[in-house]
Amino acid sequence: MINKSTLVQGIGITNKRVSGRLRFINKEKSTDKKSTIYNVGTELLRLDEAIKRAKGKVWELEKRARELVGGNEAQIFEIHAMLLEDEDLNELIIAEIKKGKSAEEATRLATKHYERVILELGDEYLSGRASDIRDICTQIIDALSGNEKDSEQIDGQYILVAEDLTPSQTVLLDKSKILAIVTFGGTPSSHTAILARSMGIPALVGTGKIDYLLNGSYALLDGAEGTLIINPSETQAEDFEKKRAKENKIATEHERYLRSLMNKPAVTGSGHKIMIYANIGSENEISGALSNGAEGIGLLRSEFLYLEKNSLPSEEELFSTYRDIAIKMGGRRVIVRTLDIGADKQIPYIDMKKEENPALGLRGIRLCLGSRDMFKSQIRAILRASHYGRVAIMIPMVISVREVIAFKELLEECKRELSKKGIPHDSKIEIGIMIETPASAIISDKLAKEVDFFSVGTNDLTQYTLAVDRQNSSVSGLCEENHEPILRLIEMASREIHKQGGWIGVCGEMAADLSLTEELARIGVDELSVSVPYLLGVRGKVSECK
Amino acid sequence: MQEFTFTIKDKNGLHARPAGAISSVAKTYQSTIEIKCGEKTADGKRLLSVMSLGAVAGQELHFIIEGKDEENAREALFTICKEKLGENDK
């Protein structure tokens, strides 16, 4: 129905070009089934919007059905659309809302009424139509909760379109099917952008709202130009293909060069050796990391095991995954960062209070130290896995020596428990902390005495140092050209940890920024940990450094 | 005022599709369109209302049309009835 070519402009992440069908996904289901409301006006507006969306969906289905099975069968969707428009039904829903019911509840009550009327007719054939009314009810309620079913499955890969992606959603996505990601909101440093980079796929963020009716349309996404062309014209498609072919050729040549460096150590011109490690968020990324020359895992985001489940994973489950990772990495270092969640990175089954300001709230090590049993089970799992490879443990969001000492006490307690049971583990497991708060960099002289290594999380360090919310597109640009304060903090931490004979890595986005590699090498950074698609590039860049 | 009566011949009665067809035709006219079937009365422009008549084969639908375009509406409605509720040849 909408077939003319539409151009959407956004901010491109990664310079690739892809083409494919769009698939819209919705925000996470709201778990609270509302039955009472705040405001009649809002509820009426929601209803209006939901009915419009449901109708759009139905006409779309009608069109598809007509193409697939012919007009006769498609008629039923026409009936559905008419039911959605039906004044009697609408009036009844509105009346219920005015009585104080939520739009969802009102829809349920009104459709139930008509379902009953039809069933009471006692006619067998008409009774079947009651199901159409039920269908309508479901469609309106789904539209209300922004939760329409994917009635049309897109076979194969697709371009994912969403208002925004939450961290837990990104974990649950079938990544093998995603060609690219488009989000209405977001910034180059939002979760979506980070995910896209780690997957090595293009993304377009901050596009503004895209009409849901375009779901399933064919589109061209140009990460370099930051554009999405929906239903492209022939000329647009040809132009796109030309650019893509040219780009592919250059990319292949460059990759061949980088591959030739893969098994050589990354050493700068002045002889400083830098370890090139991978950031991974799940076990599946290991093979990619190894085939791209990762010398270790610099950041294992351990949240994935928690996000994939509906309840707290057991120590055994955690252990077996960490063990497998340690074995697969075959003696290369694997740094497990302990659970890093907070009000902005929620796990549904862990009860976290809503916070006004989650970035400054109960998160990372603060939360873990307060949830002793949960934390100890993760620490024990990591310790047990350390027997099967070279595992290190790292804690996030540190701001004080006290936190590190509290953590080390727990760690010792866990070691004792394991020893008592005769369970093997590396009793000298390496301990590290994330440097991601200005506080931790400022007191790095003291912290360095407590740990073996530092790893700089530049995303949070930038946000906390510059007082810039990286999810807020009106200020996130301020981070781009203002690296100096961050680099100075890293230099400070680097000096202090080296004094104590330890080492320092960088695992944030900055590690993958090739314009900063030279500076990071000069500061004395010993390790750069980046997502898999950047491994080769960073290694190549280090060897070009002075 | 225009009136006509139509006896439903389709063995499935006034089910969703013909009801849909009738109300969508009815909606295109300004005139008020009332359909009586036995003791029930429906607003011809409203699908659920028409469906709720529960009219089955052999029953009579009595159309009462009133308004500026009543003659045209009568003709259009009669045609759609013949087409959708006439003999079911399936």
Boltz contact constraints between the chains, C-beta under 6 A:
constraints:
  - contact:
      token1: [A, 75]
      token2: [B, 17]
      max_distance: 6.0
  - contact:
      token1: [A, 79]
      token2: [B, 16]
      max_distance: 6.0
  - contact:
      token1: [A, 79]
      token2: [B, 20]
      max_distance: 6.0
  - contact:
      token1: [A, 82]
      token2: [B, 20]
      max_distance: 6.0
  - contact:
      token1: [A, 82]
      token2: [B, 47]
      max_distance: 6.0
  - contact:
      token1: [A, 86]
      token2: [B, 46]
      max_distance: 6.0
  - contact:
      token1: [A, 86]
      token2: [B, 47]
      max_distance: 6.0
  - contact:
      token1: [A, 86]
      token2: [B, 48]
      max_distance: 6.0
  - contact:
      token1: [A, 87]
      token2: [B, 46]
      max_distance: 6.0
  - contact:
      token1: [A, 88]
      token2: [B, 46]
      max_distance: 6.0
  - contact:
      token1: [A, 88]
      token2: [B, 48]
      max_distance: 6.0
  - contact:
      token1: [A, 88]
      token2: [B, 49]
      max_distance: 6.0
  - contact:
      token1: [A, 89]
      token2: [B, 48]
      max_distance: 6.0
  - contact:
      token1: [A, 114]
      token2: [B, 48]
      max_distance: 6.0
  - contact:
      token1: [A, 117]
      token2: [B, 52]
      max_distance: 6.0
  - contact:
      token1: [A, 121]
      token2: [B, 54]
      max_distance: 6.0
  - contact:
      token1: [A, 123]
      token2: [B, 54]
      max_distance: 6.0
  - contact:
      token1: [A, 123]
      token2: [B, 56]
      max_distance: 6.0
  - contact:
      token1: [A, 125]
      token2: [B, 12]
      max_distance: 6.0
  - contact:
      token1: [A, 125]
      token2: [B, 15]
      max_distance: 6.0
  - contact:
      token1: [A, 126]
      token2: [B, 15]
      max_distance: 6.0
  - contact:
      token1: [A, 126]
      token2: [B, 54]
      max_distance: 6.0
  - contact:
      token1: [A, 129]
      token2: [B, 16]
      max_distance: 6.0
